[in-house]
Amino acid sequence: MRHVDSASVIWVGSRGGETFRGLAADLRRRGFSVEVCESVDALPETLHRTPRAVLILREEGGASLTDAALAALESTYRSVPIVVLAEESAFGRYYELMVRGVRHFFSLRESPAQIGRAVQHTAAHAA
């Protein structure tokens, strides 16, 4: 079992497309290791071997992945900073997620550099 370093990002969801490639490259340039967790079922185990991490949840075609990931996170009794990337950024959804503890909410159309800066800031203030 691999133990990742203290500057880790766990990407939850589909890693297809330019968003993942661009953001993963930006985060690696910032010194993060990027781990992919394609299923929410694997999230508790991934968190167990990743002592300090920022979660990036890619919300596609609805909120089910994000809601399931938040429920899985609650079962671990850990406080983990969360960034959500959504196909559409709607204020109602943004507000709902902020109330549930999500730190940032971005549209998938945002630049990888802007999202990377937010992840870096979130990680720096989560310690």
N, C-alpha and C positions, 0 to 999 in steps of 0.2 A: 504494500500500500504506500503510495507516494504522499509525502507530507509537503504541502506547498508553503511558500514563504509568507511573510506577514503582509506583503502588498499583493493581495489576490483579488481577482474579480471572478465571480461565478456567473456565467451567462446561462440563463434558464430559458429554454425555448428553441425554436428553429434557428439554425445558424446560416441559413441560405441568404444569398443576396449580398449586395454591396454594403449594407448597414453593418453586418457582422464583420466582414473583412476589413472595412475602413476603421471601425471602432476598435477591433482587436489590435490592428497595427498601431493605432494611436495610443492605446493603453500600454502596449508593450514598450513603445518609445518613452513612455512616462515611468517605466520601471515596474509595471504590474505584470504578474503572471495571469493568464486567462485560462480558466477551466470551463468546459462546457458540460452542462447538466441537461440533457435533452428531455428528461422526464421529471415531473414533480415528485414521483415516487422515489427517485434517487437523491432528492435534495437533502433529507436528513443525514444520510451517510456522507454526502459530499461536504456538508457543513461540519460534520464530526471530524473530518480530517483536514479541515481548513479553519484554523483557529481565528483568524482575522480576515474578513472578506467583505466586499461590497457585492450585493446581488444586483444583476441587471436582468429584468424580466421583460421579454419581448411579447407584448400583448397583440395577438393577431386574431382578427375575426371575432372579437368579443372578449369578455373579461374572464373567461373561465380559467385560463392558465394563471393569471395573476391572483385571482381569488383562491385557487387551489394552492399556489405557492405560499401565499400569506397564511393559509390554514396549516400547511406543513411546517412553516416557520414557527407558528405558535406552539406546535407540538414539541419543538426542540427546546423551548424556554430560553431562547437566545435572542438578544437584540442585535439585529444585523441591518446595516444601512441598505436601503433599497432604492433603485432607480428603475422607473418603468418607461419603456419605449412603446408607443402605441401607434397604430396606423392613423388614427385620427385623434387629435387632442381636443377633447370636449371639456369645458369648464366643470360641468357636473361631475364627471369622472375624476378629473384632477382633484377637486375638493374632497370627494369620497376617499380617494387614496391617501391624500395628505392627512386626513383624520385618522386613517388606519396606520399611519407611521411611515408612509413612503416619503423619501427625502426629495426626489426630483421626478418630474413627469415630462417626457419629451415626445414630440412627433417623430416618426421614423424619417421624416424629411430633414430633420436638423443635421447639421454637419457633425461628423465624427469628432472634430476638434472641440466643438462646443460641449458635446456630451462628455468627452474625455476630461475636460476641465472640471465639469461638475462632479464626475466620479472621483477625480483627484482631490478636490475640495472636501467631498463627503468623507473619503477615506482619512484625510488628514484630521478631520474634526471628530471622527468616530473613536479615536484612540483614547 
